[in-house]
Amino acid sequence: MRRRVNVRGIIVSDQGEIFCQQLTTNDGKGRNFWCTPGGGLKSGESLLDGLRREMIEETGVEPEISKLLFIQQFAESGEQSAHGPNEQLEFFFLITNWQDYQHIDLEQTSHGVKEVAKCGFVDPKTTRILPSYLTENDLDWLMNKSADVQIISEL
């Protein structure tokens, strides 16, 4: 099994909406789900440096990174390597400067137009967001809790 390490930013507005992206498919259309901004780490890159780089590439906005909210681990469905399904390990961090993400111009980003079909704040109660953990749990509790970081393993 091959492991890919990803970092993602969780940006929540004062209305409880989450900033998400609908990534493009190979034919340039939007996928049937939304996700939070971020992506894979480069070799030797730290979690925070990778998150900062990915978010600037996709949104053009430098994130104010706060605490680690949760970690997700899962086997990727679909295409498999010779060693079986690929494992994804994702670290989700709270981003506190949500106001800076209200008006994103994908044309002004280095990767946005190529990778992102649409982006903006969406209602987690009415929008299909992955991981589903974001729509199944109380975001306010998640952001304000002082308990241990949640680890969701679907292996």
N, C-alpha and C positions, 0 to 999 in steps of 0.2 A: 504494500500500500504506500503510495506517495502522499506526502503531507504538504499542503499549501497553507501558509499563515497569512491571514487577512486582518486588516484593521478597519473599523467603521466608526463613524461619528453619529451620535444621536442628538438631534437638534429639535427641541420642543418649544413651540411658541407659547405665549401667555394664554392662548385659547386652547391649549392641549393638542394642537395639531403637530404632526411630525414632518420634518423636511425629508422628502424622499425623492428618488429618481426612478424613472421607468427607463431601464437600459435598452439599447437597441439590439435587435436580432441581426443575423447575418444578412437579411434582406433589407435592413434599414428601418424596419418598423419597431414599435415598442413592444416589449414583452408583456405578458398577461399578469404581471405583478410589479410591485414597487419595492425598493430597498433603500437603505440608508447609504449615504456616500462613503466611499472608501475603496480599498482594493488590496492587492497582494503586496507583501514586503519584498524588497530587493535583497539580495544576499548581503548579510552583514548590517542591514538597516535596523535601527531600533523601532520599537512599536510607535513611539510618539513622533519620531522623524518621518516614518512611513505614513502615518495618519495625516500629518501636516502636508506632506507632499501630495498625497492622493486627493485630499480635499481641495487644495489649491488647483491642481490639474483639472478637476471636474467642475468646480464652482467658481474659481477665481478669487475666493475669499479665504483669508488665513483664519483658521479656527482658534478659538480660545479653549484649549483642552482642559477639562476638569478630571473627574475621577473615572475609574474603570467601573462600568455598570454590570456587565456580565460577559461570560465567555460561552461560545457555542462550538460544539464539535460534532461533525457529521460526515457520513460517507456520501460522496457526490453520486447522484443517480445518473443514468445515461451512459455515456462513453466511459469505458474502463481501460486501464492500462493492463499490461501483461501480468501485473501483480495484483489485480483486482480493482475495486473502486478506489478512486482518489479520496483522501481524507481532507476536509476543510476544517481549519481551526481559526475561529474568528474572535477578535477582541473588540468589544463595543464600549466606547468612551463617550461621556457626556460632553457636549460642546455648549458653552454658555453664551456666546454672542449670537443668539438666534436672530436678532434684529438685522444683522448684516446679510442674512440669507433670504430676505423678503423679495428681493428683485435681482435674480440671477440672469445674466446675459450669457448664454452658452457660447455665443460667437466670440466672446472675450476670454475664453478659456483655452488651454492648450489641448485638452482631451474631451471637453464637454460635447461638442458637436458630433464627434466621431463615436462616442460611447453612450451618450445620453439622449433619449428621444424626448423626454419631458422631465421637468423637475419642479418642485414647489412644496408648500405645506399641504398635507392631506390629513383627512380625518381617519384616525386608526380604527374607528368603529365601523366605517363604511368602505374602506379601501383595503384591497388585498396587499398586505405588506409582509415581506419575508425578512427575518424569521417571524413566524407566527407568535413567538414569545412576546413581541412588541404589542400585538393586538389582544393578547389573552391576559395581560397583567396590567395592573394599575401603574401608569407611567409616573404619577406623582410619588407613589410609594417607592418605585424603583429609583427615582432621582434623589429622593430625600432620605432614604433609609441609611442607617449606619451599620447595618448587619453585614455579614460576609457577602462577597461577590457570588452571584449565582453562576453555576457551571451547568450548562445544558448539554448532555451527551446523548447523541442519537446513533451511536455506533453499535 
